[in-house]
Amino acid sequence: MAATALRGSRGQARPSRHRPLGIAPTGVLVLGAIYTLFPVSWVVVAATKSKAELFSTSTFAPGAGLLSNLADLFAYRDGVFWLWLLNTALYAGGGAVLSTAVSTISGYALAKYSFPGRGLIFNLLIGGILVPSVVLAIPQYLLFSKAGLADTYWSVLLPQILHPYSIYLARIYSQAAVPGSLLEAGRLDGAGEWRLFRRVALPLLTPGMVTIFLFQFVAIWNNFLLPFIMLGDDHKFPLTVGLYTLLAAGANQPSLYNLIITGTMLSLIPLIALFLTMQRYWRTDLSGGAVKS
């Protein structure tokens, strides 16, 4: 009886946990979501309006011109929008895949191997993160122009492959996700370094690789300055530069504004689909249970 009473008193004496900030964090997140989604919702609504409705109706009043806007956009200059979309998919998809591969291998090597100059290389990477990409755009153009690669697909793809922040992220994730004891156990079993990376480390690094891929894909998909400087042929333009040319032409042809807004709405769909598709690859504690005590 005494033990039961003692347990009961301990259960009653347990203090309740209160969040010190209350609903403030939730409120900040809600405000951030509204701030982020407001322009997206405006683009979606504006894309449904006809030329007459765009400037004559209320901001968030839907229109009835979505289908006609889509037809006009796809017919503009014999369907050049589709070419811009394919170019963007090539730049973003190819650049993100190559950047993810280079970043993963580099970050894994920096995290799991000791070699002369490793600290210097890592410090240079940290310094590279602090350099704005806009500072490098003109020097990169001059280098590619000297090499005869300006106004080519490679002039947009190659600068995206080596990304200091992605290598830094891969290094940090490799340190946390790949136990050194697991690699040592593989070496004792006779596995080579390439086999260890491919069969042991790579599955554990998958969530980090997905994160790097998504970061790079979105950054390249939305990149404007680099292709704007590198490319002169509008048949090689990505969506960002192609829609900008429509916007510049819209100063003299206001009817193009509907095409610009509709094209902007369509450019958001692949990004949303990519996030919804790849979020299932995010897993936590993948290495849990891999090393048993």
VENVEN-V880906 format. One record per residue. N is the residue number from 1. RES is the residue in three letters. PSI is psi in radians with two decimals (999 if undefined). Layout:
n->N res->RES psi->PSI
n->N res->RES psi->PSI
This chain:
n->1 res->MET psi->-0.75
n->2 res->ALA psi->-0.70
n->3 res->ALA psi->-0.66
n->4 res->THR psi->-0.74
n->5 res->ALA psi->-0.66
n->6 res->LEU psi->-0.73
n->7 res->ARG psi->-0.68
n->8 res->GLY psi->-0.70
n->9 res->SER psi->-0.61
n->10 res->ARG psi->-0.69
n->11 res->GLY psi->-0.64
n->12 res->GLN psi->-0.50
n->13 res->ALA psi->-0.14
n->14 res->ARG psi->2.13
n->15 res->PRO psi->2.54
n->16 res->SER psi->2.52
n->17 res->ARG psi->2.18
n->18 res->HIS psi->2.46
n->19 res->ARG psi->2.12
n->20 res->PRO psi->-0.50
n->21 res->LEU psi->-0.01
n->22 res->GLY psi->-2.31
n->23 res->ILE psi->0.17
n->24 res->ALA psi->-0.83
n->25 res->PRO psi->-0.70
n->26 res->THR psi->-0.72
n->27 res->GLY psi->-0.69
n->28 res->VAL psi->-0.74
n->29 res->LEU psi->-0.69
n->30 res->VAL psi->-0.77
n->31 res->LEU psi->-0.71
n->32 res->GLY psi->-0.69
n->33 res->ALA psi->-0.73
n->34 res->ILE psi->-0.77
n->35 res->TYR psi->-0.65
n->36 res->THR psi->-0.72
n->37 res->LEU psi->-0.28
n->38 res->PHE psi->-0.92
n->39 res->PRO psi->-0.56
n->40 res->VAL psi->-0.77
n->41 res->SER psi->-0.62
n->42 res->TRP psi->-0.74
n->43 res->VAL psi->-0.75
n->44 res->VAL psi->-0.77
n->45 res->VAL psi->-0.76
n->46 res->ALA psi->-0.50
n->47 res->ALA psi->-0.30
n->48 res->THR psi->-0.07
n->49 res->LYS psi->2.53
n->50 res->SER psi->3.09
n->51 res->LYS psi->-0.66
n->52 res->ALA psi->-0.55
n->53 res->GLU psi->-0.39
n->54 res->LEU psi->-0.73
n->55 res->PHE psi->0.07
n->56 res->SER psi->-0.23
n->57 res->THR psi->2.98
n->58 res->SER psi->2.73
n->59 res->THR psi->-0.84
n->60 res->PHE psi->0.41
n->61 res->ALA psi->2.05
n->62 res->PRO psi->2.64
n->63 res->GLY psi->-2.92
n->64 res->ALA psi->0.43
n->65 res->GLY psi->0.32
n->66 res->LEU psi->-0.84
n->67 res->LEU psi->-0.71
n->68 res->SER psi->-0.63
n->69 res->ASN psi->-0.74
n->70 res->LEU psi->-0.76
n->71 res->ALA psi->-0.74
n->72 res->ASP psi->-0.68
n->73 res->LEU psi->-0.78
n->74 res->PHE psi->-0.42
n->75 res->ALA psi->-0.21
n->76 res->TYR psi->2.14
n->77 res->ARG psi->0.83
n->78 res->ASP psi->0.65
n->79 res->GLY psi->0.61
n->80 res->VAL psi->-0.36
n->81 res->PHE psi->-0.71
n->82 res->TRP psi->-0.64
n->83 res->LEU psi->-0.75
n->84 res->TRP psi->-0.68
n->85 res->LEU psi->-0.73
n->86 res->LEU psi->-0.69
n->87 res->ASN psi->-0.75
n->88 res->THR psi->-0.72
n->89 res->ALA psi->-0.66
n->90 res->LEU psi->-0.85
n->91 res->TYR psi->-0.85
n->92 res->ALA psi->-0.81
n->93 res->GLY psi->-0.89
n->94 res->GLY psi->-0.78
n->95 res->GLY psi->-0.70
n->96 res->ALA psi->-0.70
n->97 res->VAL psi->-0.85
n->98 res->LEU psi->-0.73
n->99 res->SER psi->-0.68
n->100 res->THR psi->-0.74
n->101 res->ALA psi->-0.85
n->102 res->VAL psi->-0.75
n->103 res->SER psi->-0.71
n->104 res->THR psi->-0.83
n->105 res->ILE psi->-0.75
n->106 res->SER psi->-0.80
n->107 res->GLY psi->-0.67
n->108 res->TYR psi->-0.75
n->109 res->ALA psi->-0.72
n->110 res->LEU psi->-0.49
n->111 res->ALA psi->-0.59
n->112 res->LYS psi->-0.08
n->113 res->TYR psi->2.51
n->114 res->SER psi->2.21
n->115 res->PHE psi->2.72
n->116 res->PRO psi->2.33
n->117 res->GLY psi->0.07
n->118 res->ARG psi->-0.76
n->119 res->GLY psi->-0.67
n->120 res->LEU psi->-0.74
n->121 res->ILE psi->-0.74
n->122 res->PHE psi->-0.70
n->123 res->ASN psi->-0.63
n->124 res->LEU psi->-0.64
n->125 res->LEU psi->-0.76
n->126 res->ILE psi->-0.72
n->127 res->GLY psi->-0.63
n->128 res->GLY psi->-0.54
n->129 res->ILE psi->-0.57
n->130 res->LEU psi->-0.18
n->131 res->VAL psi->2.09
n->132 res->PRO psi->2.48
n->133 res->SER psi->-0.48
n->134 res->VAL psi->-0.49
n->135 res->VAL psi->-0.53
n->136 res->LEU psi->-0.17
n->137 res->ALA psi->-0.85
n->138 res->ILE psi->-0.81
n->139 res->PRO psi->-0.67
n->140 res->GLN psi->-0.70
n->141 res->TYR psi->-0.74
n->142 res->LEU psi->-0.70
n->143 res->LEU psi->-0.81
n->144 res->PHE psi->-0.56
n->145 res->SER psi->-0.72
n->146 res->LYS psi->-0.64
n->147 res->ALA psi->-0.06
n->148 res->GLY psi->0.38
n->149 res->LEU psi->-0.01
n->150 res->ALA psi->2.57
n->151 res->ASP psi->0.61
n->152 res->THR psi->2.90
n->153 res->TYR psi->-0.59
n->154 res->TRP psi->-0.51
n->155 res->SER psi->-0.38
n->156 res->VAL psi->-0.59
n->157 res->LEU psi->-0.86
n->158 res->LEU psi->-0.76
n->159 res->PRO psi->-0.30
n->160 res->GLN psi->-0.25
n->161 res->ILE psi->-0.83
n->162 res->LEU psi->1.87
n->163 res->HIS psi->1.93
n->164 res->PRO psi->-0.72
n->165 res->TYR psi->-0.63
n->166 res->SER psi->-0.68
n->167 res->ILE psi->-0.72
n->168 res->TYR psi->-0.78
n->169 res->LEU psi->-0.72
n->170 res->ALA psi->-0.64
n->171 res->ARG psi->-0.81
n->172 res->ILE psi->-0.73
n->173 res->TYR psi->-0.63
n->174 res->SER psi->-0.69
n->175 res->GLN psi->-0.66
n->176 res->ALA psi->-0.56
n->177 res->ALA psi->-0.41
n->178 res->VAL psi->1.82
n->179 res->PRO psi->2.39
n->180 res->GLY psi->-0.58
n->181 res->SER psi->-0.55
n->182 res->LEU psi->-0.69
n->183 res->LEU psi->-0.71
n->184 res->GLU psi->-0.67
n->185 res->ALA psi->-0.68
n->186 res->GLY psi->-0.68
n->187 res->ARG psi->-0.67
n->188 res->LEU psi->-0.51
n->189 res->ASP psi->-0.01
n->190 res->GLY psi->0.17
n->191 res->ALA psi->2.42
n->192 res->GLY psi->3.00
n->193 res->GLU psi->-0.70
n->194 res->TRP psi->-0.70
n->195 res->ARG psi->-0.67
n->196 res->LEU psi->-0.76
n->197 res->PHE psi->-0.75
n->198 res->ARG psi->-0.70
n->199 res->ARG psi->-0.41
n->200 res->VAL psi->-0.97
n->201 res->ALA psi->-0.72
n->202 res->LEU psi->-0.79
n->203 res->PRO psi->-0.61
n->204 res->LEU psi->-0.43
n->205 res->LEU psi->-0.02
n->206 res->THR psi->-0.81
n->207 res->PRO psi->-0.69
n->208 res->GLY psi->-0.66
n->209 res->MET psi->-0.69
n->210 res->VAL psi->-0.72
n->211 res->THR psi->-0.79
n->212 res->ILE psi->-0.76
n->213 res->PHE psi->-0.77
n->214 res->LEU psi->-0.76
n->215 res->PHE psi->-0.83
n->216 res->GLN psi->-0.71
n->217 res->PHE psi->-0.82
n->218 res->VAL psi->-0.73
n->219 res->ALA psi->-0.74
n->220 res->ILE psi->-0.68
n->221 res->TRP psi->-0.67
n->222 res->ASN psi->0.00
n->223 res->ASN psi->2.31
n->224 res->PHE psi->-0.78
n->225 res->LEU psi->-0.81
n->226 res->LEU psi->-0.93
n->227 res->PRO psi->-0.51
n->228 res->PHE psi->-0.64
n->229 res->ILE psi->-0.70
n->230 res->MET psi->-0.58
n->231 res->LEU psi->2.48
n->232 res->GLY psi->-0.41
n->233 res->ASP psi->2.08
n->234 res->ASP psi->-0.21
n->235 res->HIS psi->-0.15
n->236 res->LYS psi->0.00
n->237 res->PHE psi->2.52
n->238 res->PRO psi->3.14
n->239 res->LEU psi->-0.69
n->240 res->THR psi->-0.83
n->241 res->VAL psi->-0.66
n->242 res->GLY psi->-0.78
n->243 res->LEU psi->-0.52
n->244 res->TYR psi->-0.67
n->245 res->THR psi->-0.63
n->246 res->LEU psi->-0.71
n->247 res->LEU psi->-0.71
n->248 res->ALA psi->-0.67
n->249 res->ALA psi->-0.40
n->250 res->GLY psi->-0.29
n->251 res->ALA psi->-0.57
n->252 res->ASN psi->-0.30
n->253 res->GLN psi->1.47
n->254 res->PRO psi->-0.34
n->255 res->SER psi->-0.29
n->256 res->LEU psi->-0.23
n->257 res->TYR psi->-0.65
n->258 res->ASN psi->-0.67
n->259 res->LEU psi->-0.67
n->260 res->ILE psi->-0.81
n->261 res->ILE psi->-0.72
n->262 res->THR psi->-0.73
n->263 res->GLY psi->-0.65
n->264 res->THR psi->-0.73
n->265 res->MET psi->-0.76
n->266 res->LEU psi->-0.55
n->267 res->SER psi->-0.32
n->268 res->LEU psi->-0.45
n->269 res->ILE psi->-0.81
n->270 res->PRO psi->-0.64
n->271 res->LEU psi->-0.79
n->272 res->ILE psi->-0.77
n->273 res->ALA psi->-0.66
n->274 res->LEU psi->-0.77
n->275 res->PHE psi->-0.74
n->276 res->LEU psi->-0.55
n->277 res->THR psi->-0.71
n->278 res->MET psi->-0.11
n->279 res->GLN psi->-0.36
n->280 res->ARG psi->-0.26
n->281 res->TYR psi->-0.19
n->282 res->TRP psi->2.11
n->283 res->ARG psi->2.63
n->284 res->THR psi->2.64
n->285 res->ASP psi->0.79
n->286 res->LEU psi->-0.53
n->287 res->SER psi->0.01
n->288 res->GLY psi->2.19
n->289 res->GLY psi->-0.13
n->290 res->ALA psi->-0.63
n->291 res->VAL psi->1.97
n->292 res->LYS psi->2.42
n->293 res->SER psi->999
